[in-house]
């Protein structure tokens, strides 16, 4: 299956098979954040340049983007 891309304001999502790569903008990299996907926390800490997710089934990048929440938080909440 080929790769699909979708650009959002602060990140780009690339989906291939059942995995997604989220390329985060330079403005957010290294900021403390909590990342949630489908309501579950999948990452907590300083944001990396790329975040990889294993998807439960194939999803388009748009669907992944709608279910992804990146919330910047103060260091005290990490």
KEKE-3310 file (N, C-alpha, C; in steps of 0.2 Angstrom, whole numbers, plus 5000, padded with zeros to 4 digits):
npx = (5004:5002:5010:5001:4998:4995:4993:4992:4990:5000:5007:5012:5005:5009:5003:5005:5001:4997:5003:5007:5016:5020:5025:5031:5030:5043:5041:5034:5042:5052:5044:5035:5023:5007:5001:4987:4978:4964:4958:4966:4981:4996:5009:5020:5029:5044:5041:5046:5054:5048:5034:5029:5015:5006:4993:4976:4969:4969:4969:4964:4975:4968:4958:4966:4972:4960:4958:4968:4976:4986:4993:5000:5009:5013:5030:5028:5017:5021)
npy = (4994:5011:5027:5039:5057:5071:5087:5097:5112:5112:5100:5086:5072:5056:5041:5024:5008:5000:5010:5026:5041:5056:5071:5084:5102:5114:5124:5118:5108:5100:5107:5105:5092:5084:5070:5063:5050:5044:5046:5041:5042:5043:5048:5058:5071:5080:5086:5076:5077:5068:5058:5042:5031:5016:5010:5004:4999:5001:5018:5034:5048:5060:5055:5051:5063:5069:5062:5064:5073:5086:5093:5107:5109:5115:5112:5107:5099:5087)
npz = (5000:4997:5003:5012:5014:5024:5028:5042:5053:5063:5061:5050:5044:5040:5033:5032:5028:5044:5052:5058:5055:5063:5059:5067:5069:5069:5078:5089:5093:5106:5116:5131:5132:5130:5122:5114:5108:5100:5112:5122:5131:5123:5123:5133:5137:5131:5115:5101:5085:5076:5078:5081:5078:5081:5072:5075:5065:5047:5043:5036:5034:5037:5046:5056:5060:5065:5077:5084:5097:5103:5116:5123:5139:5155:5162:5175:5175:5169)
capx = (5000:5007:5009:4996:5000:4990:4996:4988:4993:5006:5011:5011:5004:5010:5001:5007:4998:4994:5007:5007:5022:5018:5031:5029:5033:5049:5038:5032:5048:5055:5040:5032:5016:5003:4998:4982:4975:4958:4956:4971:4987:5001:5015:5020:5036:5045:5039:5051:5053:5044:5031:5026:5010:5004:4986:4973:4967:4971:4965:4967:4978:4963:4955:4971:4972:4954:4958:4975:4976:4993:4991:5006:5007:5019:5034:5026:5012:5024)
capy = (5000:5017:5031:5045:5062:5076:5093:5101:5118:5111:5094:5083:5065:5051:5034:5018:5002:5002:5015:5033:5046:5063:5076:5090:5108:5116:5129:5114:5103:5101:5109:5099:5091:5077:5068:5058:5047:5040:5047:5038:5046:5039:5051:5063:5074:5085:5084:5075:5080:5064:5053:5036:5028:5010:5011:4998:4997:5006:5025:5039:5054:5065:5052:5051:5070:5071:5058:5066:5079:5088:5099:5109:5109:5117:5107:5104:5093:5081)
capz = (5000:4996:5008:5011:5018:5025:5031:5047:5055:5067:5060:5044:5046:5035:5035:5028:5031:5050:5056:5056:5057:5064:5059:5071:5067:5073:5083:5094:5095:5112:5121:5135:5129:5131:5115:5115:5101:5102:5119:5126:5131:5120:5124:5138:5138:5126:5109:5096:5078:5073:5083:5077:5081:5078:5072:5076:5058:5042:5044:5032:5038:5040:5052:5062:5063:5069:5083:5088:5101:5105:5121:5127:5146:5159:5164:5181:5174:5166)
cpx = (5004:5005:5004:4999:4994:4993:4991:4992:5000:5010:5008:5010:5005:5008:5003:5005:4995:4999:5006:5013:5019:5024:5028:5033:5038:5046:5036:5037:5051:5050:5037:5025:5013:5000:4993:4980:4970:4956:4961:4978:4993:5008:5015:5027:5037:5044:5045:5049:5048:5041:5028:5021:5008:4996:4982:4970:4970:4966:4968:4970:4973:4960:4960:4971:4966:4954:4964:4974:4983:4991:4998:5004:5014:5023:5031:5021:5015:5026)
cpy = (5006:5022:5037:5050:5067:5081:5096:5107:5116:5105:5091:5075:5061:5044:5029:5012:5003:5006:5022:5037:5053:5067:5083:5096:5110:5121:5125:5109:5105:5105:5104:5099:5084:5076:5062:5056:5042:5040:5044:5041:5041:5042:5057:5065:5079:5082:5082:5078:5075:5059:5048:5033:5021:5011:5004:4995:5002:5012:5030:5044:5059:5062:5052:5058:5072:5068:5060:5073:5080:5094:5101:5110:5112:5111:5103:5099:5087:5076)
cpz = (5000:5002:5007:5016:5018:5030:5036:5049:5058:5065:5053:5046:5039:5037:5030:5031:5038:5055:5053:5059:5057:5064:5062:5069:5071:5079:5090:5097:5101:5118:5125:5133:5131:5124:5117:5108:5103:5109:5124:5126:5128:5121:5129:5139:5133:5119:5104:5090:5075:5079:5079:5081:5077:5078:5072:5070:5053:5043:5039:5036:5041:5046:5058:5065:5067:5076:5087:5091:5104:5110:5124:5134:5149:5161:5171:5180:5171:5171)
residu = (UNK:UNK:UNK:UNK:UNK:UNK:UNK:UNK:UNK:UNK:UNK:UNK:UNK:UNK:UNK:UNK:UNK:UNK:UNK:UNK:UNK:UNK:UNK:UNK:UNK:UNK:UNK:UNK:UNK:UNK:UNK:UNK:UNK:UNK:UNK:UNK:UNK:UNK:UNK:UNK:UNK:UNK:UNK:UNK:UNK:UNK:UNK:UNK:UNK:UNK:UNK:UNK:UNK:UNK:UNK:UNK:UNK:UNK:UNK:UNK:UNK:UNK:UNK:UNK:UNK:UNK:UNK:UNK:UNK:UNK:UNK:UNK:UNK:UNK:UNK:UNK:UNK:UNK)
# end
